[in-house]
Structure formats: structure tokens, C-alpha cells
């Protein structure tokens, strides 16, 4: 029965990465459940946002771990904690939390993307995979932030990334960023994706 302050301390300082991840999950779930039960607006507190920022900017944590911690608990897991489930409310709350993380940490997401997007020739090793994952998450968050700011730069960069990607992971991450954010460029990106892979059922699946 950890307090919020104790969970924030574990997230910031625990030497076991799993404990840090679990602390982040518990912090996220706790806030989501409070928003769902209260029925009011979704407004993340400064302490939580600062904790997420500190993880993203931490110089010693690896990229794969950062991507896991900064991904909010899934809707199914949140719903499992409720006696009565309103799927639309669960979805709205999680999306609201994700949108606020995108906006509040916009400058940090930009740093994360620029610092991790270039990885040379494709390699399937854990370090490269982690860097691609964090860059993909950052790009999605930047496109989400652009949804409210009206900024056209990051959706444009995502579309260019989609077209220029040298591997499927980067291409799919850029496509997902446009689709998740509901940007108009998602439609031509999906058309282009289909044209490229229409003869490969496994890819389309």
C-alpha cells in the first residue's frame, strides 16, 4: 500500500528496473481510476508529469526501458480494476492522459525523437530496437500535441519519415503516429502503405 510519494521515489531511484516500471504503472492506473470514478475532467498533476519527464531525460536509463515506462497502462488493464466498466469512459480518460503527457512534455519528446531517430543501417539488437521504439513513441506524442496546437511541422515530419524509412519498424511507427493523432496526412500514408504492400498479406494483417 504505497503512497503516491513513495511510488514517485521508487520510480526515480529504485535500482531494479522492474520496480521502477511497476511504480509508473501504479501511478498511472491510480490516476486513471480516480478520473474514471470522479467523472470530472482529466487533469494530470505536476508531480506525475515531472516524474515522467525525469524518466525520459534520465541519462543512464536505456531507451527501451523509457518507452515501456512512458507508455500508459492499457485500457484492458485499467478496466480490470473496476467493478463496473464503462468502456467509453475508460478510453476517454486514457486518451486524455496521453494527450496531456504529449502536450506537457512536448519539448522533451522533441529531444527524445531527435536524439534517437538516427540509428544507421537496420540492426535487430536490443539497443537499436529500444532506440527505434522510443523514437516512435516520441513521434506519436509530438503528433498528438500538434492536434491541439495546430502545428503542421511534426505531422509533416512523420509523413516524411514514413516515406523515407529504411525499415518496417520506423515506417510503421510513423504511420501509427499519423493515424493515432487523426491527422489528414494519415489517409495518403495509408494509401501509400497499401500500394507498397498490397501483395504481402502478412504485412497488411
C-alpha positions in Angstrom: 0.0 0.0 0.0 2.5 2.6 -1.2 1.6 6.3 -1.0 2.0 8.5 -4.1 5.1 10.0 -2.7 6.7 6.5 -2.1 5.8 5.4 -5.7 7.4 8.6 -7.1 10.5 7.9 -5.1 10.7 4.3 -6.3 10.2 5.5 -9.9 13.0 7.9 -9.6 15.5 5.9 -7.6 14.9 2.2 -7.4 17.9 0.1 -8.6 15.6 -2.6 -10.0 14.1 -1.6 -13.4 11.0 -3.7 -12.9 10.2 -1.9 -9.6 10.5 1.4 -11.4 8.2 0.3 -14.2 5.7 -1.1 -11.8 5.8 2.2 -9.8 5.0 4.1 -13.0 2.2 1.7 -13.9 0.6 2.0 -10.4 0.9 5.8 -10.6 -0.8 5.8 -14.0 -3.5 3.4 -13.0 -4.2 5.2 -9.8 -4.8 8.5 -11.6 -6.9 6.8 -14.3 -9.2 5.2 -11.8 -9.6 8.4 -9.9 -10.6 10.3 -13.1 -13.0 7.5 -14.1 -14.7 7.3 -10.7 -14.9 11.1 -10.2 -16.4 11.7 -13.6 -14.7 15.1 -13.8 -12.1 16.5 -16.1 -8.8 14.7 -16.7 -6.0 16.9 -15.3 -2.6 15.3 -14.5 -0.7 16.8 -11.6 2.7 18.4 -11.8 4.4 15.7 -9.7 3.4 12.9 -12.1 4.3 14.9 -15.2 7.7 15.8 -13.7 8.3 12.2 -12.8 7.6 11.2 -16.4 9.9 13.9 -17.7 12.7 12.8 -15.4 12.5 9.3 -16.8 12.5 10.5 -20.4 15.5 12.7 -19.8 17.4 10.3 -17.5 21.0 9.9 -19.0 21.6 6.4 -17.6 18.3 4.6 -18.4 18.1 2.8 -21.7 15.7 3.8 -24.5 13.7 0.6 -24.4 13.0 1.0 -20.7 12.0 4.6 -21.1 9.5 3.6 -23.8 7.9 1.0 -21.5 7.6 3.4 -18.6 6.2 6.2 -20.6 3.5 4.0 -22.2 0.4 4.4 -20.1 -1.3 1.2 -18.7 -3.6 -0.3 -21.3 -7.4 0.2 -21.3 -8.0 -3.5 -20.6 -5.8 -3.5 -17.5 -7.5 -0.3 -16.3 -10.9 -1.9 -16.8 -9.9 -5.0 -14.9 -9.5 -2.8 -11.8 -13.2 -1.6 -11.9 -16.3 -3.3 -10.6 -18.5 -1.6 -13.2 -16.8 -0.9 -16.5 -17.8 2.0 -18.9 -15.5 1.3 -21.9 -16.1 4.7 -23.4 -15.1 6.5 -20.1 -12.0 4.3 -19.8 -11.0 5.1 -23.3 -11.7 8.8 -22.9 -9.7 9.0 -19.7 -6.6 7.2 -21.1 -6.7 9.3 -24.2 -7.0 12.4 -22.1 -4.0 11.4 -20.0 -1.9 10.6 -23.1 -2.8 13.9 -24.7 -1.7 15.8 -21.6 1.6 13.9 -21.5 2.1 14.8 -25.1 1.5 18.5 -24.6 3.2 19.0 -21.2 6.4 17.2 -22.3 6.4 18.5 -25.9 9.9 19.8 -25.7 11.2 16.6 -24.1 9.5 14.4 -26.7 11.2 16.6 -29.4 14.6 16.0 -27.7 13.9 12.3 -27.5 13.0 12.0 -31.1 16.0 13.9 -32.4 18.3 12.0 -30.1 17.1 8.5 -31.1 15.8 8.7 -34.6 19.1 8.1 -36.4 20.4 4.5 -35.9 22.3 3.8 -39.1 21.7 0.6 -41.0 18.9 -1.6 -39.5 20.1 -3.9 -36.7 17.8 -6.1 -34.6 19.9 -5.8 -31.5 18.3 -4.7 -28.2 19.9 -1.2 -28.1 18.8 -0.3 -31.7 15.3 -1.8 -31.1 14.9 0.3 -28.0 16.0 3.5 -29.8 13.5 2.8 -32.6 10.8 2.2 -30.0 11.4 5.4 -28.1 11.7 7.5 -31.3 8.4 6.0 -32.5 6.6 6.9 -29.2 8.1 10.4 -29.2 6.8 10.9 -32.8 3.3 9.8 -31.8 3.3 12.1 -28.8 4.5 15.0 -31.0 1.7 14.4 -33.5 -0.8 14.3 -30.6 0.5 17.6 -29.3 0.2 19.1 -32.8 -3.5 18.1 -32.8 -4.3 20.8 -30.2 -1.6 23.3 -31.2 -2.4 23.2 -34.9 1.3 22.8 -35.6 1.9 21.3 -39.1 5.6 20.6 -38.7 5.6 17.3 -36.8 2.8 15.6 -38.8 4.8 16.7 -41.8 8.0 15.2 -40.4 6.1 12.0 -39.6 4.8 11.7 -43.2 8.3 12.3 -44.5 9.7 9.7 -42.1 7.0 7.3 -43.3 8.1 7.8 -46.9 11.9 7.7 -46.3 12.1 4.9 -43.6 14.7 2.2 -44.4 12.9 -0.4 -42.2 9.4 -1.5 -41.4 9.5 -0.5 -37.7 10.3 3.1 -38.5 7.8 3.2 -41.3 5.0 1.6 -39.2 5.8 3.9 -36.2 5.4 7.0 -38.4 2.2 5.7 -40.0 0.8 4.9 -36.5 1.7 8.5 -35.3 -0.4 9.9 -38.1 -3.3 7.5 -37.6 -3.4 7.8 -33.8 -3.4 11.6 -34.0 -6.1 11.6 -36.6 -4.1 13.9 -38.9 -5.2 14.4 -42.5 -1.9 13.0 -43.8 -2.9 9.6 -42.4 -5.1 9.0 -45.4 -2.4 9.4 -48.1 0.0 7.5 -45.9 -2.4 4.5 -45.6 -2.9 4.6 -49.4 0.8 4.6 -50.0 1.3 1.8 -47.4 -1.3 -0.3 -49.2 0.2 0.4 -52.6 3.7 -0.7 -51.3 2.5 -3.9 -49.6 -0.8 -4.9 -51.2 0.8 -8.2 -52.4 2.1 -9.1 -48.9 -0.9 -10.3 -46.9 1.2 -10.8 -43.7 2.3 -7.1 -43.8 -1.3 -5.9 -44.3 -2.6 -8.1 -41.5 
